Amino acid sequence: MIAGIEATNNLDHEIFVSVPLYINQRIAETKSLFFRAHEKCYIEFHYKFQQGGEYQVSIADQLPKEVSIEGGIRIIPRILDKSGRGHTALLHGSPKVREIDGHMEVALEQYGDYIEIPASRDLEAPQGFTGMVWANIERLARASEMGHNPLMVRGKSVGWGATYCLRMVVERTGGLKWGICHDITEYSWQGGEAKVGSWAQYTMTFDKKAGGDSYCDGQQLAHVAGVSAESEIRQWADQPIFVGYSYIGHVIPDIGRPKYFTHLPGRIGQVRFYEQGLTAEENREICENPEAEGPKREALAVWLDFRNILKVGTHTTEWRHPAIYNTSFKTQKKYWRFTQLKARTNLPLQAGLKATVEVSDDMATVKGSRQIVLKNGTNYVDLSGLPEAQFLRIVTEFSAEVGPDGTFVPELLSYQVVASNGRDFTDMFWSTRPDWERGRFTGAVGFPPVDRLRDYPEYTDVIHG
């Protein structure tokens, strides 16, 4: 973390002061410096966190700011892609996934429930595209909530500037809004009303030559003219496609995103994305036969399969020497005793975490191992039965539950291993994102997003305040 403050000596003489950096109201570091009379100086601290989590950070007598350090890893269920293009989607939050009358649906009930199709250059569509979402919108936005509830959005923000590639949103009055952005222009339009409380297929299609069309259950709601062949449709290829979630408002340069977010309370039955604009006849054919591939198969880039959700995965740490920062220990070839593992978890009853602690002398052959079934909270495990060795790694198996009762995912917050070598003791930590990234991920294990559900009150939004 880099934290800085500008300080001024308002006195007519030189002074010597100590400026403290506070982490959770405790002094973490102090800088002492001389100030000439009326001198202004910028003071900067560099601080490395050992563990992930939320921290209150302040300098001198200033009000603290909250800092979030990525730490834990967990299962983020992956919704597989029937298009054949491999655009697996991430299922966030704790939504219910259930089958009703032979059809699968994902119920987005809480703010954190949404679907994310990760950013990919393979999803660029410079000539046009089509987004489709089958949804049962359960209610409109309350007065205390942000509007522009998103069916499908891709971009930095759902509006106010050329900040998105596509948007299909529901206003708080029930009206449907659509749009693309080309060059530096937001090209938005309105048309139709959301079918609150009932299922509908919502489609937005755009083609440079043919223009944009909006549909609900195959019926055209609105049309806008095309744009010139020289115009560039803003792709925002570094941004995900969201279903049920979006940032909203003016993009604040300091944080690279708007101050606010918005969500859609509803049930999602199907999601498709095409890299071409579809005609009214092609869209109607898909609407009438939603389980079939339908026309324009070659342009179908995303077709989510709610029946096939990956909910298991493994993380394997790197082989680590206890004295990795002291090279003399490596040359001495002394063996280390690993005495205790401390593991912190968030583990619902429906989910599971299994750890295997392995030791080795050459990082190739496992000399001994210990298998552990982790529980929720803080686990203390005796490792004294392991043979003395040079290196240690931990293999963790994750399993989640995704079903009609909700989504229950295991989260591993940290590992701490105590090692000793005669009179030398050390602790080995895996707790921050760089720690975990030195290892290997397989399956549906990953990092939860850190700021998707956060507002930033210290900033002012030019539209919403």
Solvent accessible surface area in square Angstrom, and as a share of the most:
residue,aa,sasa,rsa
1,M,61,0.27
2,I,115,0.59
3,A,16,0.12
4,G,34,0.32
5,I,35,0.18
6,E,110,0.49
7,A,29,0.22
8,T,63,0.37
9,N,5,0.02
10,N,118,0.61
11,L,86,0.43
12,D,118,0.61
13,H,108,0.48
14,E,104,0.47
15,I,42,0.21
16,F,116,0.48
17,V,46,0.27
18,S,67,0.43
19,V,14,0.08
20,P,22,0.14
21,L,0,0.00
22,Y,60,0.23
23,I,16,0.08
24,N,71,0.37
25,Q,165,0.73
26,R,194,0.71
27,I,107,0.54
28,A,43,0.33
29,E,59,0.27
30,T,67,0.39
31,K,68,0.29
32,S,65,0.42
33,L,41,0.20
34,F,134,0.56
35,F,7,0.03
36,R,161,0.59
37,A,43,0.34
38,H,110,0.49
39,E,46,0.20
40,K,125,0.53
41,C,40,0.24
42,Y,128,0.49
43,I,5,0.02
44,E,60,0.27
45,F,0,0.00
46,H,115,0.52
47,Y,63,0.24
48,K,171,0.72
49,F,18,0.07
50,Q,122,0.54
51,Q,60,0.27
52,G,16,0.15
53,G,29,0.28
54,E,107,0.48
55,Y,36,0.14
56,Q,72,0.32
57,V,10,0.06
58,S,17,0.11
59,I,12,0.06
60,A,37,0.29
61,D,125,0.65
62,Q,99,0.44
63,L,160,0.80
64,P,73,0.46
65,K,129,0.55
66,E,80,0.36
67,V,34,0.19
68,S,36,0.23
69,I,40,0.20
70,E,50,0.22
71,G,9,0.09
72,G,10,0.09
73,I,0,0.00
74,R,55,0.20
75,I,1,0.00
76,I,8,0.04
77,P,2,0.01
78,R,48,0.18
79,I,0,0.00
80,L,76,0.38
81,D,23,0.12
82,K,77,0.32
83,S,5,0.03
84,G,70,0.67
85,R,81,0.30
86,G,57,0.55
87,H,17,0.07
88,T,40,0.23
89,A,0,0.00
90,L,28,0.14
91,L,2,0.01
92,H,6,0.03
93,G,33,0.31
94,S,58,0.37
95,P,1,0.01
96,K,58,0.25
97,V,8,0.05
98,R,55,0.20
99,E,93,0.42
100,I,71,0.36
101,D,134,0.70
102,G,44,0.43
103,H,102,0.46
104,M,37,0.16
105,E,6,0.03
106,V,0,0.00
107,A,1,0.01
108,L,1,0.01
109,E,73,0.33
110,Q,109,0.48
111,Y,98,0.37
112,G,13,0.13
113,D,2,0.01
114,Y,3,0.01
115,I,0,0.00
116,E,13,0.06
117,I,1,0.00
118,P,48,0.30
119,A,44,0.34
120,S,28,0.18
121,R,178,0.65
122,D,70,0.36
123,L,1,0.01
124,E,58,0.26
125,A,3,0.02
126,P,78,0.49
127,Q,112,0.50
128,G,1,0.01
129,F,1,0.00
130,T,0,0.00
131,G,1,0.01
132,M,0,0.00
133,V,0,0.00
134,W,29,0.10
135,A,0,0.00
136,N,10,0.05
137,I,1,0.01
138,E,79,0.36
139,R,62,0.23
140,L,51,0.25
141,A,12,0.09
142,R,136,0.50
143,A,106,0.82
144,S,107,0.69
145,E,16,0.07
146,M,45,0.20
147,G,6,0.06
148,H,17,0.07
149,N,4,0.02
150,P,0,0.00
151,L,0,0.00
152,M,0,0.00
153,V,1,0.01
154,R,1,0.00
155,G,5,0.05
156,K,50,0.21
157,S,0,0.00
158,V,0,0.00
159,G,1,0.01
160,W,81,0.28
161,G,34,0.33
162,A,17,0.13
163,T,19,0.11
164,Y,0,0.00
165,C,1,0.01
166,L,0,0.00
167,R,15,0.05
168,M,0,0.00
169,V,1,0.01
170,V,1,0.00
171,E,35,0.16
172,R,92,0.34
173,T,114,0.66
174,G,4,0.04
175,G,15,0.15
176,L,2,0.01
177,K,36,0.15
178,W,1,0.00
179,G,0,0.00
180,I,0,0.00
181,C,0,0.00
182,H,26,0.12
183,D,58,0.30
184,I,161,0.82
185,T,59,0.34
186,E,57,0.25
187,Y,51,0.20
188,S,49,0.32
189,W,19,0.07
190,Q,129,0.57
191,G,16,0.15
192,G,29,0.28
193,E,116,0.52
194,A,13,0.10
195,K,86,0.36
196,V,69,0.40
197,G,53,0.51
198,S,50,0.33
199,W,99,0.35
200,A,4,0.03
201,Q,1,0.00
202,Y,0,0.00
203,T,0,0.00
204,M,1,0.00
205,T,5,0.03
206,F,1,0.00
207,D,44,0.23
208,K,20,0.08
209,K,188,0.80
210,A,66,0.51
211,G,2,0.02
212,G,0,0.00
213,D,21,0.11
214,S,0,0.00
215,Y,5,0.02
216,C,8,0.05
217,D,49,0.25
218,G,0,0.00
219,Q,117,0.52
220,Q,100,0.44
221,L,55,0.28
222,A,18,0.14
223,H,105,0.47
224,V,24,0.14
225,A,66,0.51
226,G,29,0.27
227,V,25,0.14
228,S,61,0.39
229,A,83,0.64
230,E,152,0.68
231,S,13,0.08
232,E,116,0.52
233,I,2,0.01
234,R,66,0.24
235,Q,27,0.12
236,W,52,0.18
237,A,8,0.06
238,D,92,0.48
239,Q,27,0.12
240,P,17,0.11
241,I,1,0.01
242,F,5,0.02
243,V,0,0.00
244,G,0,0.00
245,Y,0,0.00
246,S,2,0.01
247,Y,26,0.10
248,I,2,0.01
249,G,0,0.00
250,H,65,0.29
251,V,34,0.20
252,I,12,0.06
253,P,116,0.73
254,D,112,0.58
255,I,50,0.25
256,G,30,0.29
257,R,8,0.03
258,P,0,0.00
259,K,18,0.08
260,Y,34,0.13
261,F,25,0.10
262,T,3,0.01
263,H,9,0.04
264,L,1,0.00
265,P,8,0.05
266,G,1,0.01
267,R,46,0.17
268,I,0,0.00
269,G,22,0.21
270,Q,14,0.06
271,V,0,0.00
272,R,0,0.00
273,F,1,0.00
274,Y,0,0.00
275,E,37,0.17
276,Q,75,0.33
277,G,18,0.18
278,L,9,0.04
279,T,68,0.39
280,A,28,0.22
281,E,117,0.52
282,E,33,0.15
283,N,1,0.00
284,R,89,0.32
285,E,83,0.37
286,I,1,0.00
287,C,27,0.16
288,E,118,0.53
289,N,74,0.38
290,P,35,0.22
291,E,112,0.50
292,A,48,0.37
293,E,81,0.36
294,G,26,0.25
295,P,30,0.19
296,K,53,0.22
297,R,83,0.30
298,E,126,0.57
299,A,3,0.02
300,L,2,0.01
301,A,0,0.00
302,V,0,0.00
303,W,13,0.05
304,L,5,0.02
305,D,17,0.09
306,F,10,0.04
307,R,134,0.49
308,N,72,0.37
309,I,28,0.14
310,L,66,0.33
311,K,69,0.29
312,V,76,0.44
313,G,9,0.09
314,T,36,0.21
315,H,0,0.00
316,T,7,0.04
317,T,4,0.02
318,E,41,0.19
319,W,37,0.13
320,R,28,0.10
321,H,1,0.01
322,P,10,0.07
323,A,11,0.08
324,I,73,0.37
325,Y,196,0.74
326,N,68,0.35
327,T,99,0.58
328,S,51,0.33
329,F,32,0.14
330,K,76,0.32
331,T,108,0.63
332,Q,94,0.42
333,K,142,0.60
334,K,96,0.41
335,Y,109,0.41
336,W,4,0.01
337,R,101,0.37
338,F,4,0.02
339,T,44,0.26
340,Q,67,0.30
341,L,0,0.00
342,K,59,0.25
343,A,0,0.00
344,R,70,0.25
345,T,4,0.02
346,N,75,0.39
347,L,21,0.10
348,P,42,0.27
349,L,183,0.91
350,Q,92,0.41
351,A,16,0.12
352,G,22,0.21
353,L,2,0.01
354,K,115,0.49
355,A,1,0.00
356,T,22,0.13
357,V,0,0.00
358,E,24,0.11
359,V,0,0.00
360,S,0,0.00
361,D,53,0.28
362,D,81,0.42
363,M,98,0.44
364,A,86,0.66
365,T,89,0.52
366,V,65,0.37
367,K,91,0.39
368,G,16,0.15
369,S,63,0.41
370,R,100,0.37
371,Q,142,0.63
372,I,16,0.08
373,V,105,0.60
374,L,5,0.02
375,K,148,0.63
376,N,99,0.51
377,G,30,0.28
378,T,69,0.40
379,N,18,0.09
380,Y,139,0.53
381,V,16,0.09
382,D,89,0.46
383,L,1,0.01
384,S,51,0.33
385,G,79,0.76
386,L,13,0.07
387,P,49,0.31
388,E,71,0.32
389,A,0,0.00
390,Q,11,0.05
391,F,28,0.12
392,L,0,0.00
393,R,55,0.20
394,I,0,0.00
395,V,30,0.17
396,T,0,0.00
397,E,89,0.40
398,F,4,0.02
399,S,45,0.29
400,A,9,0.07
401,E,72,0.32
402,V,16,0.09
403,G,8,0.08
404,P,87,0.55
405,D,116,0.60
406,G,4,0.04
407,T,6,0.03
408,F,49,0.20
409,V,28,0.16
410,P,0,0.00
411,E,29,0.13
412,L,0,0.00
413,L,40,0.20
414,S,8,0.05
415,Y,1,0.00
416,Q,39,0.17
417,V,0,0.00
418,V,42,0.24
419,A,0,0.00
420,S,14,0.09
421,N,17,0.09
422,G,72,0.69
423,R,234,0.85
424,D,60,0.31
425,F,148,0.62
426,T,38,0.22
427,D,68,0.35
428,M,4,0.02
429,F,42,0.18
430,W,0,0.00
431,S,1,0.00
432,T,14,0.08
433,R,85,0.31
434,P,77,0.48
435,D,16,0.08
436,W,0,0.00
437,E,90,0.40
438,R,127,0.46
439,G,19,0.19
440,R,145,0.53
441,F,65,0.27
442,T,69,0.40
443,G,44,0.42
444,A,0,0.00
445,V,5,0.03
446,G,10,0.09
447,F,32,0.14
448,P,25,0.16
449,P,47,0.30
450,V,74,0.43
451,D,35,0.18
452,R,37,0.13
453,L,94,0.47
454,R,65,0.24
455,D,64,0.33
456,Y,17,0.07
457,P,111,0.70
458,E,91,0.41
459,Y,56,0.21
460,T,105,0.61
461,D,2,0.01
462,V,106,0.61
463,I,89,0.45
464,H,72,0.32
465,G,45,0.43
